[in-house]
Amino acid sequence: MAKENPYLDVQHLTKSFGSLVLFRDLSFSIAEGQKVGLIAKNGTGKSTLLSILSGKEGYDEGEIIFRRDLRVGMLEQSPAFDPNESVLDACFNHQGDPEKVLKAKQVLTQLKIRDLEQPMRQLSGGQQKRVALANVLITDPDLLILDEPTNHLDLEMIEWLEGYLNRGNKTLLMVTHDRFFLDRVCSVILELDDQTVYTYRGNYSYYLEKRQERIDNRRAEIARANNLYRTELEWMRRMPQARGHKARYREEAFYELEKIAKQRIEERQVRLKSRNVYIGSKIFECQYVSKAFERPDAEPLTILKDFYYNFSRFEKMGIVGNNGTGKSTFIKMLLGQVAPDSGKFDIGDTVRFGYFSQEGLHFDDTQKVIDVVKDIAEYIDMGGGKHLTASQFLQHFMFTPEQQHNYVYKLSGGERRKLYLCTVLMKNPNFLVLDEPTNDLDIVTLQILEEYLQDFPGCVIVVSHDRYFMDKVVDHLLVFKGMGDIKDFPGNYTQYREWEKLQPDEPKGAKEPKAEKTVTQPVNNPQQKRKLSYKEKRELEQLEKDIEALEVEKKQIEEALCGGTTLVDEITRMSKRLPVLNDELDEKSMRWLELSEI
């Protein structure tokens, strides 16, 4: 990755905290015009590395060289401001430069900060992060260093920022969990892993492909070393203590071989699937709910207006919309934390909510990680006589046994967020409500969570600006347009954006795609609903039996394929059966959903 006279050249960098080595002998460089994404698991030193590059953190060994007179702009995860200064003052005191003031207004408006005289103390944490982002962009530095730039941005702002960073020959180094953003903006991916850095010259999709090749090659190298190690170990045991020069050379080679053979590649756990989750046919019904907030010198802010919705079993709903349109308020109303002005939420008796909020990080720092989870439950009942201990559950979410016995105060911000997620899931809810779950989680954890939610046998609502995550998890969207305008779209976020682009001239009267269910019903007869015929009732009962039998067969095949004892002929037969089985399950599940909604 090194080029002549790079903007930034990092050579043999080492950083540790006591006995914990974050990275050792780290080397990379960034050339003019390169857009570099930095990826790593929580707690491995991403933010620390950015702090070192910005000069706010020291390091043990190595060298950091910036091109002479290079102007560097740094966006921190948690920027600090004088609470009494105005928004404009916070943007490097540009009020005396008309050109800079104009640019500040343009950027801040795109980030939905419009009152330039407002004191910073009156802004929320998310708004302050946006002012800090504007602060960096307005100065137009030679090298932008951004730590989680998409946190606290809505989808409209994220798409604007993508376009802004892609224009011109900007040079960029950023940490982000937003995989769409990485794909569309970055041309180089740096992966911080095993205390070193790996370079991939491509976007996120290219990185995924090449990373797997690297892991497969490393696994093969370790396997070869293990085979040779057994032979050499036998030789070491047979040889007398007095060895000649050739024998000593072979002995030294043996110890190098031993190092490779004893390496371990972190294996992904099998998919975490809970089968012991029951939820009744009645989930929740949002019965003509209205909610508005009074505002001084402005019309009331309408969140919901006579809103009707009936939630189905196993539904996975995404909620999207700009900041301030009422997404989080809707969630809090559903959970009983905010009262509606009129109407009500009718919640089924079997529903057990698990709520992952933006404000839920409250831990006793003197507790050990494992004790935080054990205080909730010692184990999760997985069904079929199987259970998962608290320690095993934490290992699924990449907390090693050593980390589990660390104190909470030692965790990074991302690790604390991941622990909070584990405490929510450990309660074994049957209805998950996740409000911005992807903020500050590393990509490996996001992949595990995506798989968990795809297999989750209960209901899910996700409020998120993470487009990649939404596409993986949800089957339809509620789109909050603002002022009580809510659309139900039968598809994921990418499909919604593709559909929306086809209606540029018809923002209000556009013909929408036929939804799987209706958001509103006639107020004069809300109970009017077709009943199942006798034949349909029998079909529904048979579908439930068929789906259960297919799921049992699928589980048996997956366990057999992973067991390592199945004969080759059987593996071939099962591999052919599995996709057919999945198709049957999809078909029968869709029909079951159609009938269960009647």
Salt bridges, closest charged atoms under 4 A:
ASP25 OD1 - HIS12 ND1 2.65
GLU57 OE2 - LYS15 NZ 3.45
GLU76 OE2 - LYS56 NZ 2.32
ASP142 OD1 - ARG71 NH2 3.55
GLU148 OE1 - HIS177 ND1 3.07
ASP154 OD2 - LYS112 NZ 2.93
GLU156 OE2 - LYS112 NZ 3.35
GLU159 OE1 - ARG497 NH2 2.51
GLU162 OE1 - ARG184 NH1 3.65
GLU162 OE2 - ARG467 NH2 2.69
ASP178 OD1 - ARG467 NH2 3.45
GLU191 OE2 - ARG211 NE 2.61
GLU191 OE1 - ARG214 NH2 2.85
ASP193 OD1 - LYS41 NZ 3.22
ASP193 OD2 - ARG214 NH2 3.87
GLU213 OE2 - LYS210 NZ 3.48
ASP216 OD1 - ARG219 NH1 3.27
GLU221 OE1 - ARG218 NH1 2.64
GLU232 OE2 - ARG250 NH2 2.77
GLU251 OE1 - ARG243 NH1 3.44
GLU256 OE2 - LYS259 NZ 3.51
GLU258 OE2 - LYS262 NZ 3.42
GLU266 OE1 - LYS41 NZ 3.78
GLU267 OE2 - ARG219 NE 3.28
GLU315 OE2 - HIS476 NE2 2.49
GLU315 OE1 - LYS517 NZ 3.55
ASP341 OD1 - LYS291 NZ 3.48
ASP346 OD2 - LYS282 NZ 2.91
ASP365 OD1 - ARG416 NH1 3.07
GLU436 OE2 - HIS465 ND1 3.00
GLU450 OE2 - ARG179 NH2 2.45
GLU451 OE1 - ARG268 NH2 3.11
ASP455 OD2 - ARG271 NE 2.89
ASP466 OD2 - HIS177 NE2 3.93
ASP485 OD1 - LYS487 NZ 3.40
ASP488 OD1 - HIS476 ND1 2.79
GLU500 OE2 - LYS481 NZ 3.50
GLU500 OE1 - ARG497 NH1 2.48
GLU512 OE2 - LYS487 NZ 3.52
GLU536 OE1 - ARG530 NH1 3.22
GLU539 OE2 - ARG591 NE 2.88
GLU541 OE2 - ARG538 NH2 2.54
ASP546 OD2 - LYS588 NZ 3.42
GLU553 OE2 - ARG577 NE 2.84
GLU558 OE1 - LYS273 NZ 2.85
GLU559 OE2 - LYS386 NZ 2.78
GLU570 OE1 - ARG573 NH2 3.20
GLU584 OE2 - ARG577 NH1 2.90
GLU594 OE1 - ARG591 NH1 3.17
